């Protein structure tokens, strides 16, 4: 989960710099993805994914 949170924040910082970036899974969530990783991505997006 820590790696996922770090990568999510990096994507938000780089790709969301000028707005317009939407954090989401690609198409679907595979059955073998740990739930903790999915939660880490969405919680990180909630914390850092706001445009001011």
Buried (B, 14 or more C-beta within 10 A) or exposed (E): BEEBBEEBBEBBEEEBEEEEBEBEEEEEEEEEEEEEBBEBBBBBBEEBBEEE
